[in-house]
Amino acid sequence: MPTIYLVSAAPGDRVPGHELADPDCPSAHFPGLLERQDVTAWLNAIPYNDDSPDELVYLVTEDDPGTIPAGFDTLMLEI
């Protein structure tokens, strides 16, 4: 079962992975990801929505090089 991470960041932060709004983001490889109750609750809590343009969320998979920096709000998911 693969493990992925969603990482909350601000513009200019250095985080591995792909921002969810990026057309190249591999979120399509995880059908239903953004509809999961745990994911939607986390996105609402940080908050990630149209009213928070300075909030970015990165999808980090096992294929993404690098380490998630300490101090970033992160949601770990087993898919």
N, CA, C and O atoms as a printed pandas DataFrame, in Angstrom:
     atom_number atom_name residue_name chain_id  residue_number  x_coord  y_coord  z_coord
0              1         N          MET        A               1    0.841   -1.165    0.000
1              2        CA          MET        A               1    0.000    0.000    0.000
2              3         C          MET        A               1    0.897    1.243    0.000
3              4         O          MET        A               1    1.647    1.458    0.952
4              5         N          PRO        A               2    0.829    2.061   -1.053
5              6        CA          PRO        A               2    1.701    3.240   -1.103
6              7         C          PRO        A               2    1.280    4.310   -0.093
7              8         O          PRO        A               2    0.106    4.437    0.256
8              9         N          THR        A               3    2.260    5.061    0.356
9             10        CA          THR        A               3    2.025    6.180    1.262
10            11         C          THR        A               3    2.288    7.469    0.494
11            12         O          THR        A               3    3.308    7.604   -0.182
12            13         N          ILE        A               4    1.371    8.399    0.605
13            14        CA          ILE        A               4    1.552    9.721    0.010
14            15         C          ILE        A               4    1.363   10.753    1.117
15            16         O          ILE        A               4    0.856   10.448    2.197
16            17         N          TYR        A               5    1.778   11.970    0.824
17            18        CA          TYR        A               5    1.673   13.059    1.790
18            19         C          TYR        A               5    1.082   14.278    1.109
19            20         O          TYR        A               5    1.368   14.546   -0.058
20            21         N          LEU        A               6    0.261   15.012    1.835
21            22        CA          LEU        A               6   -0.168   16.338    1.430
22            23         C          LEU        A               6    0.524   17.302    2.385
23            24         O          LEU        A               6    0.492   17.123    3.603
24            25         N          VAL        A               7    1.146   18.323    1.816
25            26        CA          VAL        A               7    1.951   19.253    2.612
26            27         C          VAL        A               7    1.461   20.670    2.362
27            28         O          VAL        A               7    1.388   21.119    1.219
28            29         N          SER        A               8    1.125   21.371    3.439
29            30        CA          SER        A               8    0.699   22.759    3.364
30            31         C          SER        A               8    1.935   23.646    3.326
31            32         O          SER        A               8    2.862   23.469    4.117
32            33         N          ALA        A               9    1.943   24.611    2.394
33            34        CA          ALA        A               9    3.096   25.505    2.252
34            35         C          ALA        A               9    2.630   26.862    1.745
35            36         O          ALA        A               9    1.483   27.030    1.331
36            37         N          ALA        A              10    3.527   27.807    1.786
37            38        CA          ALA        A              10    3.267   29.150    1.262
38            39         C          ALA        A              10    4.070   29.343   -0.015
39            40         O          ALA        A              10    5.058   28.641   -0.230
40            41         N          PRO        A              11    3.663   30.287   -0.873
41            42        CA          PRO        A              11    4.453   30.553   -2.062
42            43         C          PRO        A              11    5.911   30.840   -1.694
43            44         O          PRO        A              11    6.189   31.587   -0.756
44            45         N          GLY        A              12    6.820   30.247   -2.430
45            46        CA          GLY        A              12    8.246   30.430   -2.190
46            47         C          GLY        A              12    8.860   29.366   -1.304
47            48         O          GLY        A              12   10.082   29.220   -1.276
48            49         N          ASP        A              13    8.034   28.613   -0.574
49            50        CA          ASP        A              13    8.566   27.522    0.244
50            51         C          ASP        A              13    9.111   26.427   -0.657
51            52         O          ASP        A              13    8.601   26.212   -1.756
52            53         N          ARG        A              14   10.139   25.738   -0.198
53            54        CA          ARG        A              14   10.735   24.632   -0.948
54            55         C          ARG        A              14   10.224   23.317   -0.367
55            56         O          ARG        A              14   10.605   22.903    0.728
56            57         N          VAL        A              15    9.345   22.674   -1.140
57            58        CA          VAL        A              15    8.746   21.414   -0.741
58            59         C          VAL        A              15    8.823   20.477   -1.944
59            60         O          VAL        A              15    8.562   20.909   -3.067
60            61         N          PRO        A              16    9.177   19.197   -1.739
61            62        CA          PRO        A              16    9.179   18.280   -2.881
62            63         C          PRO        A              16    7.743   18.017   -3.326
63            64         O          PRO        A              16    6.795   18.301   -2.593
64            65         N          GLY        A              17    7.594   17.484   -4.510
65            66        CA          GLY        A              17    6.264   17.115   -4.990
66            67         C          GLY        A              17    5.691   18.120   -5.961
67            68         O          GLY        A              17    6.411   18.932   -6.543
68            69         N          HIS        A              18    4.373   18.052   -6.127
69            70        CA          HIS        A              18    3.650   18.897   -7.075
70            71         C          HIS        A              18    2.514   19.606   -6.358
71            72         O          HIS        A              18    1.794   18.989   -5.573
72            73         N          GLU        A              19    2.346   20.892   -6.620
73            74        CA          GLU        A              19    1.232   21.639   -6.056
74            75         C          GLU        A              19   -0.059   21.086   -6.666
75            76         O          GLU        A              19   -0.101   20.790   -7.860
76            77         N          LEU        A              20   -1.103   20.947   -5.859
77            78        CA          LEU        A              20   -2.352   20.343   -6.331
78            79         C          LEU        A              20   -2.931   21.055   -7.551
79            80         O          LEU        A              20   -3.533   20.407   -8.407
80            81         N          ALA        A              21   -2.762   22.369   -7.648
81            82        CA          ALA        A              21   -3.311   23.124   -8.771
82            83         C          ALA        A              21   -2.471   22.993  -10.038
83            84         O          ALA        A              21   -2.903   23.425  -11.106
84            85         N          ASP        A              22   -1.289   22.409   -9.939
85            86        CA          ASP        A              22   -0.405   22.228  -11.095
86            87         C          ASP        A              22   -0.987   21.160  -12.017
87            88         O          ASP        A              22   -1.294   20.058  -11.561
88            89         N          PRO        A              23   -1.145   21.464  -13.304
89            90        CA          PRO        A              23   -1.690   20.464  -14.238
90            91         C          PRO        A              23   -0.855   19.180  -14.295
91            92         O          PRO        A              23   -1.378   18.129  -14.664
92            93         N          ASP        A              24    0.419   19.247  -13.941
93            94        CA          ASP        A              24    1.274   18.058  -13.951
94            95         C          ASP        A              24    1.211   17.274  -12.644
95            96         O          ASP        A              24    1.904   16.268  -12.497
96            97         N          CYS        A              25    0.393   17.718  -11.697
97            98        CA          CYS        A              25    0.282   17.025  -10.411
98            99         C          CYS        A              25   -0.290   15.626  -10.635
99           100         O          CYS        A              25   -1.291   15.475  -11.335
100          101         N          PRO        A              26    0.330   14.609  -10.052
101          102        CA          PRO        A              26   -0.134   13.236  -10.275
102          103         C          PRO        A              26   -1.356   12.847   -9.443
103          104         O          PRO        A              26   -1.595   11.658   -9.232
104          105         N          SER        A              27   -2.131   13.815   -8.970
105          106        CA          SER        A              27   -3.298   13.494   -8.143
106          107         C          SER        A              27   -4.304   12.629   -8.900
107          108         O          SER        A              27   -5.067   11.891   -8.277
108          109         N          ALA        A              28   -4.320   12.708  -10.224
109          110        CA          ALA        A              28   -5.226   11.880  -11.020
110          111         C          ALA        A              28   -4.914   10.391  -10.866
111          112         O          ALA        A              28   -5.768    9.550  -11.147
112          113         N          HIS        A              29   -3.702   10.060  -10.425
113          114        CA          HIS        A              29   -3.328    8.667  -10.203
114          115         C          HIS        A              29   -3.951    8.115   -8.919
115          116         O          HIS        A              29   -3.840    6.923   -8.632
116          117         N          PHE        A              30   -4.596    8.978   -8.159
117          118        CA          PHE        A              30   -5.211    8.586   -6.895
118          119         C          PHE        A              30   -6.677    8.994   -6.923
119          120         O          PHE        A              30   -7.063    9.959   -6.265
120          121         N          PRO        A              31   -7.505    8.263   -7.685
121          122        CA          PRO        A              31   -8.917    8.639   -7.836
122          123         C          PRO        A              31   -9.618    8.776   -6.485
123          124         O          PRO        A              31   -9.436    7.952   -5.588
124          125         N          GLY        A              32  -10.409    9.817   -6.360
125          126        CA          GLY        A              32  -11.165   10.063   -5.144
126          127         C          GLY        A              32  -10.374   10.686   -4.015
127          128         O          GLY        A              32  -10.914   10.909   -2.932
128          129         N          LEU        A              33   -9.096   10.973   -4.248
129          130        CA          LEU        A              33   -8.239   11.518   -3.190
130          131         C          LEU        A              33   -8.837   12.773   -2.569
131          132         O          LEU        A              33   -8.946   12.877   -1.348
132          133         N          LEU        A              34   -9.219   13.715   -3.404
133          134        CA          LEU        A              34   -9.679   15.008   -2.896
134          135         C          LEU        A              34  -11.103   14.961   -2.362
135          136         O          LEU        A              34  -11.593   15.955   -1.825
136          137         N          GLU        A              35  -11.772   13.826   -2.501
137          138        CA          GLU        A              35  -13.117   13.664   -1.960
138          139         C          GLU        A              35  -13.118   12.878   -0.649
139          140         O          GLU        A              35  -14.160   12.755   -0.005
140          141         N          ARG        A              36  -11.970   12.349   -0.249
141          142        CA          ARG        A              36  -11.897   11.596    1.005
142          143         C          ARG        A              36  -12.222   12.516    2.170
143          144         O          ARG        A              36  -11.799   13.672    2.188
144          145         N          GLN        A              37  -12.968   12.008    3.140
145          146        CA          GLN        A              37  -13.383   12.823    4.275
146          147         C          GLN        A              37  -12.189   13.340    5.073
147          148         O          GLN        A              37  -12.196   14.491    5.509
148          149         N          ASP        A              38  -11.165   12.510    5.271
149          150        CA          ASP        A              38   -9.995   12.968    6.026
150          151         C          ASP        A              38   -9.237   14.059    5.278
151          152         O          ASP        A              38   -8.692   14.976    5.892
152          153         N          VAL        A              39   -9.203   13.956    3.954
153          154        CA          VAL        A              39   -8.517   14.963    3.133
154          155         C          VAL        A              39   -9.300   16.273    3.129
155          156         O          VAL        A              39   -8.722   17.339    3.342
156          157         N          THR        A              40  -10.606   16.203    2.890
157          158        CA          THR        A              40  -11.392   17.441    2.856
158          159         C          THR        A              40  -11.388   18.138    4.219
159          160         O          THR        A              40  -11.356   19.367    4.284
160          161         N          ALA        A              41  -11.421   17.365    5.304
161          162        CA          ALA        A              41  -11.362   17.973    6.640
162          163         C          ALA        A              41  -10.025   18.681    6.844
163          164         O          ALA        A              41   -9.986   19.786    7.383
164          165         N          TRP        A              42   -8.934   18.054    6.418
165          166        CA          TRP        A              42   -7.606   18.655    6.567
166          167         C          TRP        A              42   -7.488   19.914    5.708
167          168         O          TRP        A              42   -6.985   20.936    6.175
168          169         N          LEU        A              43   -7.953   19.848    4.446
169          170        CA          LEU        A              43   -7.893   21.013    3.560
170          171         C          LEU        A              43   -8.702   22.174    4.130
171          172         O          LEU        A              43   -8.276   23.325    4.044
172          173         N          ASN        A              44   -9.852   21.885    4.705
173          174        CA          ASN        A              44  -10.667   22.948    5.307
174          175         C          ASN        A              44  -10.009   23.533    6.551
175          176         O          ASN        A              44  -10.156   24.722    6.833
176          177         N          ALA        A              45   -9.291   22.708    7.288
177          178        CA          ALA        A              45   -8.662   23.157    8.535
178          179         C          ALA        A              45   -7.469   24.071    8.306
179          180         O          ALA        A              45   -7.188   24.931    9.141
180          181         N          ILE        A              46   -6.740   23.903    7.162
181          182        CA          ILE        A              46   -5.501   24.685    7.024
182          183         C          ILE        A              46   -5.688   26.133    6.578
183          184         O          ILE        A              46   -4.689   26.804    6.839
184          185         N          PRO        A              47   -6.582   26.755    6.038
185          186        CA          PRO        A              47   -7.559   26.355    5.045
186          187         C          PRO        A              47   -6.983   26.479    3.631
187          188         O          PRO        A              47   -6.177   27.366    3.348
188          189         N          TYR        A              48   -7.408   25.587    2.770
189          190        CA          TYR        A              48   -6.997   25.597    1.360
190          191         C          TYR        A              48   -8.265   25.805    0.555
191          192         O          TYR        A              48   -9.030   24.867    0.332
192          193         N          ASN        A              49   -8.487   27.058    0.112
193          194        CA          ASN        A              49   -9.679   27.374   -0.684
194          195         C          ASN        A              49   -9.443   28.681   -1.432
195          196         O          ASN        A              49   -8.370   29.278   -1.344
196          197         N          ASP        A              50  -10.455   29.110   -2.164
197          198        CA          ASP        A              50  -10.324   30.332   -2.973
198          199         C          ASP        A              50  -10.095   31.582   -2.126
199          200         O          ASP        A              50   -9.576   32.582   -2.622
200          201         N          ASP        A              51  -10.483   31.528   -0.847
201          202        CA          ASP        A              51  -10.294   32.684    0.032
202          203         C          ASP        A              51   -8.884   32.751    0.606
203          204         O          ASP        A              51   -8.541   33.713    1.293
204          205         N          SER        A              52   -8.067   31.744    0.333
205          206        CA          SER        A              52   -6.696   31.685    0.867
206          207         C          SER        A              52   -5.695   31.486   -0.271
207          208         O          SER        A              52   -5.094   30.417   -0.384
208          209         N          PRO        A              53   -5.509   32.504   -1.115
209          210        CA          PRO        A              53   -4.646   32.325   -2.286
210          211         C          PRO        A              53   -3.172   32.085   -1.948
211          212         O          PRO        A              53   -2.418   31.602   -2.793
212          213         N          ASP        A              54   -2.756   32.416   -0.731
213          214        CA          ASP        A              54   -1.354   32.215   -0.365
214          215         C          ASP        A              54   -1.103   30.854    0.271
215          216         O          ASP        A              54    0.002   30.589    0.744
216          217         N          GLU        A              55   -2.106   29.995    0.288
217          218        CA          GLU        A              55   -1.962   28.648    0.837
218          219         C          GLU        A              55   -1.826   27.660   -0.317
219          220         O          GLU        A              55   -2.709   27.564   -1.170
220          221         N          LEU        A              56   -0.728   26.936   -0.336
221          222        CA          LEU        A              56   -0.487   25.924   -1.358
222          223         C          LEU        A              56   -0.462   24.555   -0.691
223          224         O          LEU        A              56   -0.079   24.431    0.472
224          225         N          VAL        A              57   -0.871   23.531   -1.431
225          226        CA          VAL        A              57   -0.793   22.166   -0.927
226          227         C          VAL        A              57   -0.054   21.336   -1.961
227          228         O          VAL        A              57   -0.403   21.328   -3.141
228          229         N          TYR        A              58    0.971   20.640   -1.498
229          230        CA          TYR        A              58    1.788   19.802   -2.354
230          231         C          TYR        A              58    1.462   18.339   -2.118
231          232         O          TYR        A              58    1.269   17.907   -0.981
232          233         N          LEU        A              59    1.403   17.579   -3.207
233          234        CA          LEU        A              59    1.258   16.129   -3.157
234          235         C          LEU        A              59    2.650   15.544   -3.293
235          236         O          LEU        A              59    3.338   15.777   -4.287
236          237         N          VAL        A              60    3.061   14.787   -2.295
237          238        CA          VAL        A              60    4.383   14.173   -2.293
238          239         C          VAL        A              60    4.186   12.657   -2.336
239          240         O          VAL        A              60    3.537   12.078   -1.465
240          241         N          THR        A              61    4.754   12.029   -3.362
241          242        CA          THR        A              61    4.639   10.584   -3.514
242          243         C          THR        A              61    6.006    9.942   -3.293
243          244         O          THR        A              61    7.006   10.632   -3.096
244          245         N          GLU        A              62    6.032    8.625   -3.328
245          246        CA          GLU        A              62    7.290    7.896   -3.176
246          247         C          GLU        A              62    8.259    8.210   -4.314
247          248         O          GLU        A              62    9.463    7.995   -4.180
248          249         N          ASP        A              63    7.738    8.719   -5.436
249          250        CA          ASP        A              63    8.582    9.044   -6.587
250          251         C          ASP        A              63    9.214   10.421   -6.492
251          252         O          ASP        A              63   10.089   10.755   -7.291
252          253         N          ASP        A              64    8.785   11.226   -5.527
253          254        CA          ASP        A              64    9.301   12.589   -5.404
254          255         C          ASP        A              64   10.593   12.595   -4.604
255          256         O          ASP        A              64   10.625   12.137   -3.462
256          257         N          PRO        A              65   11.666   13.119   -5.208
257          258        CA          PRO        A              65   12.930   13.172   -4.469
258          259         C          PRO        A              65   12.878   14.252   -3.392
259          260         O          PRO        A              65   12.145   15.233   -3.518
260          261         N          GLY        A              66   13.631   14.069   -2.371
261          262        CA          GLY        A              66   13.706   15.085   -1.332
262          263         C          GLY        A              66   12.939   14.669   -0.096
263          264         O          GLY        A              66   12.254   13.646   -0.066
264          265         N          THR        A              67   13.077   15.482    0.900
265          266        CA          THR        A              67   12.466   15.225    2.191
266          267         C          THR        A              67   11.542   16.378    2.516
267          268         O          THR        A              67   11.840   17.530    2.202
268          269         N          ILE        A              68   10.426   16.070    3.144
269          270        CA          ILE        A              68    9.515   17.126    3.567
270          271         C          ILE        A              68   10.179   17.872    4.722
271          272         O          ILE        A              68   10.522   17.267    5.738
272          273         N          PRO        A              69   10.358   19.170    4.572
273          274        CA          PRO        A              69   11.007   19.929    5.646
274          275         C          PRO        A              69   10.197   19.910    6.942
275          276         O          PRO        A              69    8.968   19.838    6.905
276          277         N          ALA        A              70   10.867   19.974    8.064
277          278        CA          ALA        A              70   10.200   20.016    9.365
278          279         C          ALA        A              70    9.389   21.305    9.483
279          280         O          ALA        A              70    9.746   22.335    8.910
280          281         N          GLY        A              71    8.317   21.228   10.220
281          282        CA          GLY        A              71    7.530   22.423   10.504
282          283         C          GLY        A              71    6.380   22.674    9.556
283          284         O          GLY        A              71    5.634   23.634    9.748
284          285         N          PHE        A              72    6.210   21.846    8.536
285          286        CA          PHE        A              72    5.112   22.020    7.598
286          287         C          PHE        A              72    3.953   21.134    8.012
287          288         O          PHE        A              72    4.148   19.969    8.360
288          289         N          ASP        A              73    2.735   21.688    7.974
289          290        CA          ASP        A              73    1.543   20.908    8.291
290          291         C          ASP        A              73    1.412   19.826    7.205
291          292         O          ASP        A              73    1.345   20.139    6.016
292          293         N          THR        A              74    1.377   18.562    7.621
293          294        CA          THR        A              74    1.430   17.441    6.690
294          295         C          THR        A              74    0.368   16.406    7.036
295          296         O          THR        A              74    0.130   16.105    8.206
296          297         N          LEU        A              75   -0.262   15.867    6.000
297          298        CA          LEU        A              75   -1.224   14.780    6.161
298          299         C          LEU        A              75   -0.652   13.554    5.453
299          300         O          LEU        A              75   -0.417   13.589    4.245
300          301         N          MET        A              76   -0.425   12.466    6.202
301          302        CA          MET        A              76    0.067   11.226    5.614
302          303         C          MET        A              76   -1.121   10.330    5.311
303          304         O          MET        A              76   -2.021   10.167    6.135
304          305         N          LEU        A              77   -1.111    9.744    4.102
305          306        CA          LEU        A              77   -2.208    8.894    3.666
306          307         C          LEU        A              77   -1.674    7.585    3.097
307          308         O          LEU        A              77   -0.718    7.584    2.321
308          309         N          GLU        A              78   -2.285    6.487    3.477
309          310        CA          GLU        A              78   -1.993    5.213    2.838
310          311         C          GLU        A              78   -3.077    4.992    1.804
311          312         O          GLU        A              78   -4.267    4.998    2.122
312          313         N          ILE        A              79   -2.665    4.798    0.578
313          314        CA          ILE        A              79   -3.611    4.677   -0.538
314          315         C          ILE        A              79   -3.719    3.220   -0.960
315          316         O          ILE        A              79   -4.464    2.899   -1.885
